[in-house]
């Protein structure tokens, strides 16, 4: 805690820190905003407070507001370490808004700075951020290298919990077509989260476990863990990861041909994705909705081709390489595109994924990772 004068400031800081620790990010951001107005502008305490506020805005899904605040802070003259923290935060906000290449460039710059400063915590966090950013970009081999380096460094340093690195490796394994390995990583992360009573991490790892079981076709267990994730996210008021939990449930319901429930979950997720402007999330919804429309004889099919072409356009524009492959595959299954399956298999392998090769049947509904 910064050294603040007066019991009111100290009490307000403690409330903000408590909300932040409990993953109530929107509430914490409001408290940090109140606190920053009581502090001398551009003082070290003010900068720390505003940096925490920016982190909370980002984690609450207010990506553009967070990005603006990070950029404002970058014009100040704080300590060397905190300036790099703001750079990483800026990169993560850009990533959420679909600007993957600028995000990667900022993260590589931050990683170099942290290495020069021998800041192990900074290196760990940035390796995780780079690994997950490259996962979003469909470069699974490089993502794996960064994340495994982070896990090795965490084991050697023992400075922080491995929960989020394990979750990142779980998500990457799922996309690589290895659901059992994904389940193992997420179970290890979940055990750590439960041990440390980290509400957000419990929800995040539970959603990962659910998605691994979804890929394995174990619907009952998948929905059990989706329920755990959803209830925890609702308790803390999360909008970002909660939306992806709703998407995972929608995919599970689709695979069981429970189309009304799939559409209901999509509608709830869409509200959140549009509020946060999560472009990748909107594309994920299209993967479900295209299949719902194709499987429902009561729905007119005229929109299918338009939605598919639009989804392909946006996935290419924002560099979501893995999602682009999904739309190309889905277009072929729907009879809207013609592309040799061999070329798609090759493209998935180039990403570092064997998911398509391991599918038993290539027909609707497709169980996308």
C-alpha atoms as one frame of an Amber mdcrd trajectory, in Angstrom:
protein
   0.000   0.000   0.000   1.341   3.507  -0.806   2.092   5.834   2.108  -1.013
   8.035   2.291  -1.868  10.814   4.709  -5.118  10.612   6.633  -7.383   7.786
   7.739  -9.923   8.522   4.963  -7.356   7.945   2.237  -6.044   4.822   3.919
  -9.548   3.398   4.352 -10.452   4.151   0.739  -7.239   2.545  -0.501  -7.909
  -0.570   1.591 -11.448  -0.845   0.191 -10.150  -0.535  -3.357  -7.407  -3.104
  -2.779  -9.879  -5.496  -1.165 -12.278  -5.250  -4.126  -9.353  -5.744  -6.544
  -8.137  -8.812  -4.636 -11.632 -10.313  -4.702 -11.881  -9.760  -8.496 -14.683
  -7.185  -8.160 -12.981  -5.130 -10.826 -15.723  -2.651 -11.731 -16.185  -1.737
  -8.057 -12.423  -1.458  -7.549 -12.103   0.834 -10.581 -14.721   3.188  -9.116
 -12.923   3.263  -5.761  -9.560   3.957  -7.395 -11.180   6.800  -9.363 -12.420
   8.359  -6.098  -9.011   7.911  -4.527  -7.126   9.456  -7.440  -9.135  12.684
  -7.069  -7.887  13.019  -3.479  -4.212  12.558  -4.321  -1.704  15.129  -5.649
  -1.746  14.843  -9.471   1.186  12.892 -10.937   2.565  12.036  -7.517   3.889
   8.460  -7.083   0.751   7.506  -5.111  -1.516   9.043  -7.752   0.299   7.144
 -10.514   0.045   3.815  -8.664  -3.644   4.417  -8.011  -4.348   5.275 -11.658
  -2.369   2.277 -12.888  -4.446  -0.028 -10.672  -7.587   1.710 -11.910  -6.550
   1.074 -15.528  -5.930  -2.602 -14.775  -9.369  -2.886 -13.170 -11.099  -1.135
 -16.075  -9.441  -3.584 -18.474 -10.318  -6.614 -16.380 -13.909  -5.349 -16.093
 -14.175  -5.182 -19.889 -13.914  -1.392 -20.316 -11.105  -1.838 -22.803 -11.221
   1.558 -24.508 -11.326   3.489 -21.232  -8.449   1.390 -19.920  -6.453   1.981
 -23.095  -6.966   5.748 -22.874  -5.835   5.771 -19.243  -2.760   3.615 -19.952
  -1.773   6.007 -22.748  -2.253   9.012 -20.453  -0.054   7.369 -17.835   2.624
   6.690 -20.429   3.038  10.472 -20.785   3.876  10.794 -17.073   7.287  10.169
 -15.524   6.823   7.365 -12.979   9.387   4.829 -11.895  10.894   2.651 -14.610
   9.080  -0.529 -13.565   5.611   0.999 -13.369   6.019   2.554 -16.836   6.586
  -0.920 -18.254   3.582  -2.251 -16.298   1.459   0.359 -18.096   2.926  -0.732
 -21.425   1.860  -4.344 -20.799  -1.605  -3.210 -19.750  -1.901  -1.148 -22.924
  -0.951  -4.199 -24.988  -3.588  -6.368 -23.298  -6.272  -3.743 -23.905  -5.252
  -3.524 -27.579  -5.378  -7.320 -27.839  -8.930  -7.400 -26.512  -9.925  -4.861
 -29.178  -8.518  -7.059 -31.946  -5.202  -5.257 -32.486  -2.962  -8.285 -32.112
   0.160  -7.106 -33.954   0.523  -3.782 -32.064  -0.115  -5.697 -28.841   2.638
  -8.176 -29.650   5.103  -5.391 -30.447   4.457  -3.645 -27.126   4.776  -6.915
 -25.214   8.098  -7.775 -26.861   9.375  -4.312 -25.933   8.183  -4.775 -22.354
   9.757  -8.235 -22.112  13.139  -6.858 -23.181  12.880  -4.092 -20.561  11.915
  -6.478 -17.769  14.789  -8.810 -18.665  17.240  -5.886 -18.537  15.850  -4.886
 -15.145  16.014  -8.497 -13.871  12.350  -8.126 -12.912  11.257 -11.758 -12.647
   7.597 -10.972 -11.902   7.463  -8.655 -14.904   9.080 -11.255 -17.148   6.629
 -13.920 -15.934   3.568 -11.776 -16.581   4.791 -10.662 -20.008   5.661 -14.211
 -21.105   2.098 -15.196 -20.161   0.701 -12.188 -22.051   2.789 -12.960 -25.145
   1.830 -16.625 -25.053  -1.887 -15.901 -24.853  -1.667 -13.155 -27.495   0.047
 -15.536 -29.932  -2.561 -18.150 -29.125  -5.221 -15.641 -30.210  -3.209 -15.032
 -33.385  -3.089 -18.754 -34.193   0.671 -19.187 -33.718   0.523 -22.086 -31.295
   4.158 -23.175 -31.483   5.566 -19.793 -30.479   2.796 -19.405 -27.888   3.790
 -22.747 -26.373   7.453 -21.702 -26.178   6.604 -18.503 -24.255   4.183 -20.234
 -21.874   6.527 -23.131 -21.109   9.327 -20.670 -20.435   6.978 -18.872 -18.039
   6.128 -22.127 -16.259   9.807 -23.046 -15.884  10.615 -19.576 -14.544   7.714
 -19.765 -12.090   8.908 -23.127 -10.782  12.456 -21.851 -10.339  11.515 -18.535
  -8.737   8.404 -19.645  -6.794   7.381 -15.983  -6.794   3.755 -16.418  -7.776
   1.021 -18.958  -8.330   1.210 -20.909 -11.603  -2.600 -20.833 -11.944  -2.923
 -18.554 -14.950   0.062 -20.014 -16.776  -1.480 -23.477 -16.353  -4.815 -22.137
 -17.604  -3.104 -20.637 -20.645  -1.429 -23.971 -21.404  -4.803 -25.663 -20.937
  -6.448 -23.372 -23.455  -3.576 -23.791 -25.886  -3.700 -27.596 -25.562  -7.424
 -27.560 -26.326  -6.797 -25.635 -29.538  -3.945 -27.960 -30.449  -6.401 -30.850
 -30.380  -5.285 -32.383 -27.076  -8.329 -32.231 -24.738  -6.925 -34.721 -22.205
  -3.755 -32.653 -21.817  -5.917 -29.539 -21.592  -7.960 -31.144 -18.828  -4.794
 -32.006 -16.894  -3.491 -28.421 -17.020  -6.852 -26.957 -16.025  -7.288 -29.418
 -13.144  -3.890 -28.412 -11.749  -4.854 -24.741 -12.092  -8.220 -25.374 -10.426
  -6.547 -27.071  -7.453  -4.299 -24.027  -6.953  -7.253 -21.644  -7.267  -9.284
 -23.554  -4.687  -6.323 -23.735  -2.320  -5.826 -19.968  -2.478  -9.576 -19.148
  -2.579  -9.126 -17.066  -5.739 -12.695 -16.571  -6.987 -11.804 -15.454 -10.491
  -9.234 -18.228 -10.944 -11.741 -20.817  -9.694 -14.216 -19.652 -12.337 -11.615
 -19.385 -15.094 -10.165 -22.855 -14.509 -13.636 -24.385 -14.069 -14.629 -23.032
 -17.487 -11.471 -24.576 -18.946 -12.291 -27.950 -17.376 -15.824 -27.685 -18.781
 -14.558 -26.993 -22.290 -12.174 -29.956 -22.118 -15.077 -32.210 -21.141 -17.162
 -30.647 -23.930 -14.538 -31.670 -26.464 -14.534 -35.145 -24.922 -18.330 -35.369
 -25.247 -18.989 -35.640 -21.498 -21.957 -33.267 -21.362 -23.018 -33.830 -17.748
 -19.579 -33.064 -16.315 -19.081 -30.193 -18.744 -22.301 -28.504 -17.614 -21.379
 -29.083 -13.954 -18.177 -27.080 -14.393 -19.857 -24.471 -16.612 -22.310 -23.932
 -13.734 -19.431 -23.447 -11.284 -17.793 -20.906 -13.599 -21.022 -19.053 -14.337
 -22.062 -18.735 -10.684 -18.644 -17.441  -9.629 -18.548 -14.926 -12.490 -22.028
 -13.714 -11.592 -20.950 -13.291  -7.963 -18.082 -10.953  -8.876 -19.875  -9.232
 -11.769 -17.411 -10.315 -14.466 -18.305  -9.503 -18.072 -15.266 -10.668 -20.042
 -14.600 -14.310 -19.207 -18.250 -14.827 -18.253 -19.194 -14.216 -21.881 -16.862
 -17.010 -23.021 -18.414 -19.337 -20.441 -21.822 -18.617 -21.965 -20.326 -19.321
 -25.393 -18.939 -22.670 -24.192 -22.362 -23.603 -22.848 -23.939 -22.581 -26.153
 -21.546 -24.865 -28.030 -22.340 -27.748 -25.654 -26.087 -27.274 -26.130 -25.624
 -27.076 -29.895 -23.788 -30.399 -29.898 -26.716 -31.944 -28.008 -29.141 -30.438
 -30.572 -30.747 -28.305 -27.858 -30.920 -25.367 -30.207 -33.183 -23.077 -28.164
 -30.818 -23.254 -25.195 -27.833 -22.711 -27.478 -29.428 -19.585 -28.907 -30.351
 -18.290 -25.431 -26.745 -18.587 -24.266 -25.554 -16.913 -27.479 -27.912 -13.987
 -26.903 -26.638 -13.507 -23.350 -23.009 -13.734 -24.498 -23.604 -11.326 -27.380
 -24.826  -8.624 -25.005 -21.550  -8.830 -23.088 -19.299  -9.132 -26.143 -20.862
  -6.033 -27.677 -20.586  -4.077 -24.423 -16.869  -4.822 -24.213 -16.267  -4.696
 -28.002 -14.614  -8.122 -27.861 -14.211  -8.855 -31.575 -12.951 -12.383 -31.089
 -16.003 -13.178 -28.967 -18.361 -11.973 -31.696 -16.645 -14.327 -34.145 -17.002
 -17.221 -31.720 -20.734 -16.560 -31.551 -20.954 -16.824 -35.345 -19.457 -20.335
 -35.149 -22.440 -21.399 -33.049 -25.143 -19.403 -34.791 -24.222 -20.534 -38.292
 -24.672 -24.118 -37.139 -27.907 -23.395 -35.243 -29.432 -21.863 -38.377 -28.212
 -24.701 -40.582 -29.647 -27.355 -38.222 -32.989 -25.676 -37.593 -35.402 -26.423
 -40.467 -37.684 -23.620 -39.289 -35.058 -20.963 -39.979 -34.532 -19.477 -43.439
 -31.043 -20.143 -44.752 -30.508 -17.002 -46.850 -28.322 -15.339 -44.223 -25.840
 -18.207 -43.950 -23.587 -17.207 -46.842 -23.593 -13.517 -45.897 -22.750 -14.288
 -42.240 -20.002 -16.679 -43.279 -18.376 -14.215 -45.678 -18.586 -11.424 -43.112
 -17.032 -13.648 -40.434 -14.204 -14.632 -42.760 -13.582 -10.964 -43.540 -13.345
  -9.929 -39.883 -11.244 -12.908 -38.803  -8.734 -12.103 -41.571  -8.785  -8.377
 -40.883  -8.011  -8.802 -37.187  -5.576 -11.677 -37.581  -7.618 -14.425 -35.916
  -6.005 -17.139 -37.977  -7.449 -20.122 -36.095 -11.010 -18.770 -36.238 -10.575
 -18.104 -39.951  -9.793 -21.799 -40.461 -12.937 -22.731 -38.541 -15.060 -20.574
 -40.844 -13.401 -22.050 -43.917 -14.114 -25.560 -42.649 -17.666 -24.671 -41.687
 -18.241 -23.133 -45.105 -17.233 -26.403 -46.746 -19.444 -28.485 -44.439 -22.384
 -26.162 -45.177 -21.701 -26.387 -48.911 -21.075 -22.643 -49.151 -17.361 -22.914
 -49.963 -15.250 -25.413 -51.868 -11.799 -26.141 -50.523  -9.930 -29.465 -50.393
  -9.966 -30.942 -46.920  -6.286 -31.723 -47.324  -5.438 -28.022 -47.622  -7.431
 -27.251 -44.474  -5.660 -30.018 -42.556  -2.339 -28.576 -43.713  -3.374 -25.072
 -42.607  -4.376 -26.318 -39.144  -1.022 -28.100 -38.806   0.764 -24.878 -39.768
  -0.973 -23.204 -36.806   0.264 -26.027 -34.612  -3.092 -27.802 -34.240  -4.046
 -31.423 -34.916  -7.673 -30.789 -33.970  -9.062 -31.363 -37.467  -7.038 -34.535
 -37.992  -8.423 -35.989 -34.771 -12.100 -35.402 -35.602 -13.890 -38.698 -36.085
 -16.505 -37.235 -38.396 -16.615 -33.910 -40.195 -20.278 -33.036 -40.167 -22.685
 -30.735 -38.359 -22.565 -29.907 -35.527 -18.839 -29.282 -35.273 -17.319 -29.236
 -31.774 -14.953 -26.264 -32.137 -12.240 -25.903 -29.470
